[in-house]
Amino acid sequence: MEKCKDCHAEHVETYSRWKYSRNFRILEMRGKDRDPECLRCHTTGYGKPGGFVDIEKTPDMKNVQCEACHGPASLHVDAPTVEEHQRTLSIPKNICTECHRQHKHMGY
């Protein structure tokens, strides 16, 4: 989120206050911190070159961050004014509920 913060400080600040922005510890408590199904959203770039590897090697990539909802942003970061590199601000309503159903994940 640090790269996003340079241009989108207000959004990053607002998101950082949201309780789900720091939810990797919940994965750890539930023994899901190595589950690929969880890591694809609860980290940045899991399984991709330069992405999350593990909590020891890439701690700054833990938690749900901007790219989990908005998609990869490396092209946008490199050339933010190029229109085709700009990501959509709309987020699908079911982006979290694809996995987080009340009967499956209590407390979500």
N, C-alpha and C positions, 0 to 999 in steps of 0.2 A: 504494500500500500504506500510505501514511501515514495515510489516513483509517481504514483497517482497524486500524492499530496502536493507536489510542486505546482500543479495547475488546478487541482480540484480539492483544495484544502478544506473548504466548508463541508463538502460531502464526506470526506474522510473523517473529519471531526465528528460529524453527526453519526456516521456509521460506527465509529469507535466507541461511542457511548451505548450502543445497542448491545444487549446482553449476549446475543448470538455471535458477536464479532470475536469473542474470546472463548469459543466452545471446544477447542481442541482438548482441553483438560477433561471435558466430559467424555470424549472418546477414550482418553487414557483411563479414566475411572471405570469405564465399562469394558475395557479390554479390546476396544475397537480401533486403537491408534495404529494398527498395522493392516487393517482391513481395506483392501483396494477399493471396494464399493464405497466406503466412507471417505477415503483419502482423496478421491477424485473431486469432491466438492469442498471438503474440510481442510484442504491445503491448496497451494497454488502450483500448478504445473506438475502434479504427480504423474510419474511415468513418461514425462517429456524431457528432452535435453534441457538442462539448466533449471529444472523444476525441483520440487520437494523430493528429498531422498529419505531422510529420517530426522527426528527431532534433534539429534546431536549434530548432524552435518548441515542442516538447512533450517534452523529454528525460526528464521524470519519469514518462512513460507508456510508456517502453520496457521490454522484458523481459516474460516471462510473469509476470503478477501474479495476485492473488486472483480477479479477475473472469473470467480466462481459463477457469478450471475451475468456479467457483461461479456464474457469470452476473452480469448487471448488479446493482449493489448501491446505486444512488443512493437508492431509496425506503427501503431498510434503514438507510442512513446518516442520512437525514432523520428517520426514526421507527423506531429500532431495537427498540422493545418491541411494535410492531404485528405480530401473528403472521403475517399474510399477506405481510409484507415480509421475513420471515426466509428466508434461502436454505438450501438443503439442504447438509449437510456431506458427503453421499456423492458421490463423483466417479465417473463411468462409467469402467470399466477401459480402454476403448479410446479415451479422450479424446485421447491423444497418438498412438496407433498408427493413427488414421484417416489421418494423413499420414506419420508416422515409421515406415516399415517398414525393417527392417534392410537389405534390398537397395537401398532408395532413399536412405537417409540413413546413411552409414557414421559410426560413432562415437556414435550415439544410444544 
